[in-house]
Amino acid sequence: MFRKHVLVPGGELPCPPPVTTHDGVTFRRMPQGADAVYIIGEYHIDDIRPDDIVLDIGANVGAFCIRAARRSRRVLAVEPVLTEALRDNVGTNGANVTVVGGALGDGGTERIAWGGETVTVTTHTLGEFTAMAGGCDFLKCDCEGAEWSIRPEDLDGVRRIEMELHMPPIGGPVSRALLDYIGERYDFEIDRTPGYDVKGVMGVLHAVRKNGR
């Protein structure tokens, strides 16, 4: 269990107790306003296969990747801001997840603000993260508009996609090439009403490659 303390005037107080969800996943309780996500919400995971390589871009505190690791032996989670909490949660739950501190992009440097924190990170392409993972069969992506930096060819070999799609003011410009690639090669649907209503969220994409790989 967590034994961390915070400094307050006059001494130390224990951090708030952890959060345990209905399905038995335990998370470090994050401060109010940290935008921590403890449940999967609108993402679908039932068809993750034991031999799938799962790539979680924008892992937050681990809601998706920890549960994905119950189904797959190989999961890589990428998170630019809440990386420390993510690593703690992965360890607490004994999940077989490799955590990478970073962000999706074109290889440049980006300042990313989330939950009251701002970090500067070097971004990597989806192809680079796929190489780190040793491949990618199942991609979950929630990266506040950076999904439009994905080069269509980097999806070659990806069987399943779960991706939140954004548009201005959150992200953009929308990549027509990426949408065309998905439309040609995947059976898909977009939930137009995701689990929360935020201006700039287009919806959540659920896509299965047509050749069934």
C-alpha positions as CSV (number, residue, x, y, z in Angstrom):
1,M,0.0,0.0,0.0
2,F,1.0,3.6,-0.3
3,R,3.0,5.2,2.5
4,K,3.8,8.5,0.9
5,H,3.4,11.7,2.9
6,V,3.0,15.3,2.0
7,L,4.5,18.3,3.7
8,V,2.1,20.7,5.4
9,P,2.7,23.5,7.9
10,G,3.5,22.0,11.2
11,G,4.4,18.5,10.0
12,E,3.4,15.7,7.6
13,L,0.1,14.2,6.7
14,P,-0.4,10.9,4.9
15,C,-1.5,11.1,1.3
16,P,-5.2,10.2,0.7
17,P,-6.0,6.5,0.6
18,P,-5.8,4.8,-2.8
19,V,-8.7,4.3,-5.1
20,T,-9.8,0.7,-5.8
21,T,-12.3,0.2,-8.6
22,H,-15.1,-2.3,-8.8
23,D,-13.0,-4.7,-10.9
24,G,-10.1,-4.7,-8.4
25,V,-7.6,-2.2,-9.9
26,T,-5.9,0.0,-7.3
27,F,-4.7,3.5,-8.1
28,R,-2.8,6.2,-6.3
29,R,-5.4,8.9,-5.5
30,M,-4.4,12.0,-7.4
31,P,-4.9,15.5,-6.2
32,Q,-8.1,17.4,-7.2
33,G,-7.7,18.8,-10.6
34,A,-5.0,16.3,-11.8
35,D,-7.4,14.9,-14.4
36,A,-6.7,11.3,-13.4
37,V,-8.8,8.6,-15.1
38,Y,-9.4,5.4,-13.2
39,I,-11.9,3.6,-15.4
40,I,-11.7,2.6,-19.1
41,G,-14.9,4.3,-20.0
42,E,-15.7,4.1,-23.7
43,Y,-12.8,2.0,-24.8
44,H,-13.4,-1.6,-25.8
45,I,-10.9,-4.3,-24.6
46,D,-12.8,-7.6,-24.8
47,D,-11.0,-8.7,-28.0
48,I,-7.5,-8.2,-26.8
49,R,-5.7,-11.5,-27.5
50,P,-3.0,-13.0,-25.2
51,D,-0.4,-12.7,-27.9
52,D,-1.3,-9.2,-28.9
53,I,1.3,-6.4,-28.5
54,V,-0.7,-3.6,-27.0
55,L,0.4,0.0,-27.3
56,D,-1.3,2.6,-25.0
57,I,-0.6,6.2,-26.1
58,G,-1.7,8.7,-23.5
59,A,-1.9,6.2,-20.7
60,N,-2.7,8.7,-17.9
61,V,-2.5,6.8,-14.6
62,G,-3.0,3.4,-16.2
63,A,-6.7,2.7,-16.4
64,F,-6.4,1.1,-19.8
65,C,-3.0,-0.5,-19.8
66,I,-3.3,-2.2,-16.4
67,R,-6.6,-3.9,-17.5
68,A,-5.1,-4.7,-21.0
69,A,-2.2,-6.5,-19.2
70,R,-4.8,-8.9,-17.7
71,R,-5.5,-10.0,-21.3
72,S,-2.1,-9.6,-23.0
73,R,1.4,-10.5,-22.0
74,R,3.0,-7.5,-23.9
75,V,1.8,-4.0,-23.1
76,L,3.7,-0.7,-23.6
77,A,2.2,2.5,-22.1
78,V,3.3,6.0,-23.1
79,E,2.6,9.0,-20.8
80,P,4.2,12.5,-20.8
81,V,2.9,14.0,-17.6
82,L,1.6,11.5,-15.1
83,T,4.4,9.1,-15.6
84,E,5.4,8.7,-12.0
85,A,1.8,7.9,-10.9
86,L,1.5,5.5,-13.8
87,R,4.6,3.6,-12.8
88,D,3.4,3.4,-9.2
89,N,0.0,2.1,-10.3
90,V,1.6,-0.5,-12.6
91,G,3.7,-1.7,-9.7
92,T,0.9,-1.7,-7.2
93,N,-1.2,-3.9,-9.4
94,G,1.7,-6.2,-10.4
95,A,0.9,-5.5,-14.1
96,N,3.3,-6.6,-16.8
97,V,3.4,-3.1,-18.5
98,T,6.5,-1.3,-19.8
99,V,6.1,2.4,-19.1
100,V,7.7,5.0,-21.4
101,G,7.8,8.7,-20.5
102,G,7.1,10.5,-23.7
103,A,4.5,11.7,-26.2
104,L,3.3,11.1,-29.7
105,G,4.4,13.5,-32.4
106,D,6.8,14.1,-35.3
107,G,10.0,13.9,-33.3
108,G,10.0,17.6,-32.2
109,T,10.0,19.0,-28.7
110,E,6.6,19.9,-27.3
111,R,5.4,21.6,-24.1
112,I,2.4,19.7,-22.8
113,A,0.0,21.0,-20.1
114,W,-2.2,18.6,-18.3
115,G,-3.9,18.7,-14.9
116,G,-2.1,21.8,-13.7
117,E,1.3,20.5,-14.7
118,T,3.4,21.5,-17.8
119,V,6.3,19.4,-19.1
120,T,8.6,19.6,-22.1
121,V,9.2,16.3,-23.9
122,T,10.7,15.0,-27.1
123,T,8.0,13.4,-29.1
124,H,8.3,10.2,-31.1
125,T,6.3,8.9,-34.0
126,L,4.0,6.0,-33.7
127,G,6.5,3.9,-35.8
128,E,9.2,4.6,-33.2
129,F,6.9,3.6,-30.3
130,T,5.9,0.5,-32.2
131,A,9.6,-0.4,-32.6
132,M,10.1,0.0,-28.8
133,A,7.2,-2.4,-28.2
134,G,8.4,-4.9,-30.8
135,G,5.2,-4.4,-32.9
136,C,1.7,-3.3,-32.4
137,D,-1.5,-5.4,-32.8
138,F,-3.8,-3.3,-30.6
139,L,-3.5,0.5,-30.4
140,K,-5.3,2.6,-27.9
141,C,-4.6,6.3,-28.4
142,D,-5.9,9.3,-26.4
143,C,-3.4,12.1,-26.8
144,E,-5.3,15.3,-27.2
145,G,-5.0,15.9,-30.9
146,A,-1.5,14.4,-31.5
147,E,-3.2,11.5,-33.2
148,W,-3.2,13.5,-36.4
149,S,0.6,13.2,-36.5
150,I,0.2,9.5,-37.1
151,R,1.6,8.5,-40.5
152,P,-0.8,6.1,-42.2
153,E,1.9,3.6,-42.9
154,D,2.7,3.4,-39.2
155,L,-0.7,1.6,-38.8
156,D,0.4,-1.2,-41.1
157,G,-0.1,-4.4,-39.2
158,V,-2.3,-2.9,-36.5
159,R,-5.3,-5.1,-36.1
160,R,-7.4,-3.0,-33.7
161,I,-7.6,0.7,-32.9
162,E,-9.3,2.4,-30.0
163,M,-8.7,6.1,-30.4
164,E,-10.2,9.4,-29.2
165,L,-10.4,11.8,-32.1
166,H,-10.1,15.5,-31.6
167,M,-10.6,18.6,-33.6
168,P,-9.9,22.3,-32.9
169,P,-9.6,23.8,-30.3
170,I,-8.0,20.7,-28.8
171,G,-6.2,19.4,-31.8
172,G,-5.7,19.7,-35.5
173,P,-5.6,20.1,-38.3
174,V,-7.4,16.8,-39.0
175,S,-5.4,14.5,-41.2
176,R,-7.5,13.5,-44.2
177,A,-4.8,11.0,-45.2
178,L,-5.1,9.2,-41.9
179,L,-8.9,9.1,-42.1
180,D,-8.8,7.8,-45.7
181,Y,-6.4,5.1,-44.7
182,I,-8.6,3.9,-41.8
183,G,-11.7,4.1,-44.0
184,E,-10.2,2.0,-46.7
185,R,-8.6,-0.7,-44.5
186,Y,-10.8,-0.9,-41.4
187,D,-14.4,-1.6,-40.5
188,F,-15.1,1.1,-37.9
189,E,-17.6,3.2,-36.0
190,I,-17.2,6.4,-34.2
191,D,-19.1,7.0,-31.0
192,R,-20.2,10.6,-31.3
193,T,-21.0,10.9,-27.6
194,P,-17.9,9.8,-25.6
195,G,-18.1,9.2,-21.9
196,Y,-17.7,12.9,-21.3
197,D,-18.7,16.0,-23.3
198,V,-15.8,18.2,-24.1
199,K,-15.6,20.8,-26.8
200,G,-13.2,19.6,-29.4
201,V,-13.8,15.9,-29.0
202,M,-15.0,14.4,-32.3
203,G,-15.7,11.0,-30.8
204,V,-14.1,7.6,-30.1
205,L,-13.0,5.5,-33.0
206,H,-13.4,1.7,-32.7
207,A,-11.8,0.0,-35.7
208,V,-11.0,-3.6,-36.8
209,R,-8.8,-4.3,-39.8
210,K,-10.8,-5.8,-42.6
211,N,-8.4,-8.7,-43.3
212,G,-9.1,-9.8,-39.7
213,R,-5.4,-9.9,-38.8
